[in-house]
């Protein structure tokens, strides 16, 4: 983790059927940001994927 300290990091979580992947990574980002990291979570896949794509494993 020391390699990313002081750097802005954007994460792109995988799609999930129920949005739990995005929610989990968002929680991790909040926890890391409290420790001084600069983590952002992209909503790109959640915003652009259709329902069929979200249901695929």
TIDRENKOL-356291 format. One line per field, with one value per residue: residue number from 0; x, y, z of N, C-alpha, C in turn. Coordinates in steps of 0.05 Angstrom, whole numbers, always signed. Example, Ala and Ser with C-alpha at 12.3 -4.5 7.8 and 13.67 -1.06 7.14 Angstrom:
2
k: [0,1]
n.c1: [+264,+257]
n.c2: [-114,-45]
n.c3: [+156,+142]
ca.c1: [+246,+273]
ca.c2: [-90,-21]
ca.c3: [+156,+143]
c.c1: [+264,+258]
c.c2: [-66,+1]
c.c3: [+156,+157]
***
This chain:
57
k: [0,1,2,3,4,5,6,7,8,9,10,11,12,13,14,15,16,17,18,19,20,21,22,23,24,25,26,27,28,29,30,31,32,33,34,35,36,37,38,39,40,41,42,43,44,45,46,47,48,49,50,51,52,53,54,55,56]
n.c1: [+16,+42,+62,+22,+10,-1,-16,-67,-118,-159,-210,-241,-292,-316,-375,-436,-491,-526,-504,-469,-413,-394,-413,-384,-330,-334,-340,-291,-258,-273,-256,-200,-189,-197,-151,-114,-106,-119,-169,-214,-277,-300,-361,-370,-378,-424,-460,-461,-472,-522,-582,-578,-523,-506,-525,-494,-443]
n.c2: [-24,+23,+40,+69,+111,+180,+186,+196,+150,+112,+66,+12,-24,-91,-111,-130,-172,-150,-101,-103,-108,-57,-28,-52,-40,+15,+22,+3,+41,+87,+73,+70,+122,+151,+137,+166,+158,+168,+150,+136,+114,+89,+97,+81,+28,+11,+50,+47,-6,-52,-86,-140,-147,-139,-184,-225,-273]
n.c3: [+0,+9,-39,-64,-33,-26,-77,-126,-135,-177,-175,-210,-200,-212,-247,-214,-198,-161,-147,-105,-109,-124,-79,-38,-51,-49,+6,+24,+1,+30,+82,+72,+56,+102,+128,+101,+47,-24,-52,-104,-129,-189,-225,-275,-300,-273,-288,-345,-360,-382,-358,-372,-379,-327,-303,-320,-305]
ca.c1: [+0,+59,+66,+1,+7,+5,-25,-96,-123,-186,-216,-263,-302,-330,-404,-448,-520,-540,-489,-453,-384,-390,-418,-362,-306,-338,-335,-262,-246,-278,-238,-173,-187,-194,-123,-97,-104,-136,-182,-240,-290,-314,-387,-372,-390,-451,-476,-463,-481,-551,-590,-568,-494,-503,-533,-474,-421]
ca.c2: [+0,+47,+49,+87,+134,+206,+186,+193,+123,+108,+38,+5,-50,-108,-111,-151,-173,-133,-77,-107,-103,-28,-20,-61,-24,+42,+21,+0,+68,+105,+65,+77,+151,+159,+132,+185,+151,+184,+129,+142,+91,+96,+86,+77,+3,+10,+69,+40,-33,-57,-107,-166,-148,-141,-211,-245,-279]
ca.c3: [+0,+9,-67,-74,-14,-38,-105,-130,-147,-186,-178,-228,-191,-230,-245,-199,-203,-142,-141,-81,-114,-122,-52,-21,-57,-38,+35,+27,-5,+53,+103,+65,+55,+130,+135,+87,+19,-42,-68,-115,-142,-214,-229,-303,-307,-263,-304,-373,-364,-381,-339,-381,-373,-298,-294,-329,-286]
c.c1: [+17,+64,+45,-4,+15,-4,-56,-100,-153,-190,-241,-273,-317,-360,-413,-478,-535,-526,-471,-423,-378,-393,-394,-337,-309,-332,-305,-249,-250,-259,-209,-169,-184,-165,-104,-93,-123,-149,-209,-251,-305,-341,-391,-387,-419,-470,-481,-474,-512,-557,-579,-538,-489,-509,-512,-453,-395]
c.c2: [+25,+58,+69,+110,+159,+207,+183,+167,+121,+77,+34,-22,-65,-104,-133,-149,-154,-108,-79,-102,-74,-19,-28,-45,+5,+43,+19,+27,+87,+99,+73,+107,+163,+156,+149,+178,+168,+165,+139,+117,+100,+83,+79,+51,+1,+28,+60,+12,-35,-80,-134,-168,-151,-169,-232,-249,-275]
c.c3: [+0,-19,-76,-55,-29,-67,-106,-145,-153,-189,-195,-219,-213,-227,-227,-202,-185,-134,-116,-85,-112,-93,-34,-26,-48,-8,+40,+22,+18,+75,+97,+65,+83,+139,+118,+57,+3,-62,-78,-129,-166,-215,-259,-311,-297,-279,-332,-379,-364,-362,-346,-375,-344,-288,-302,-307,-298]
***
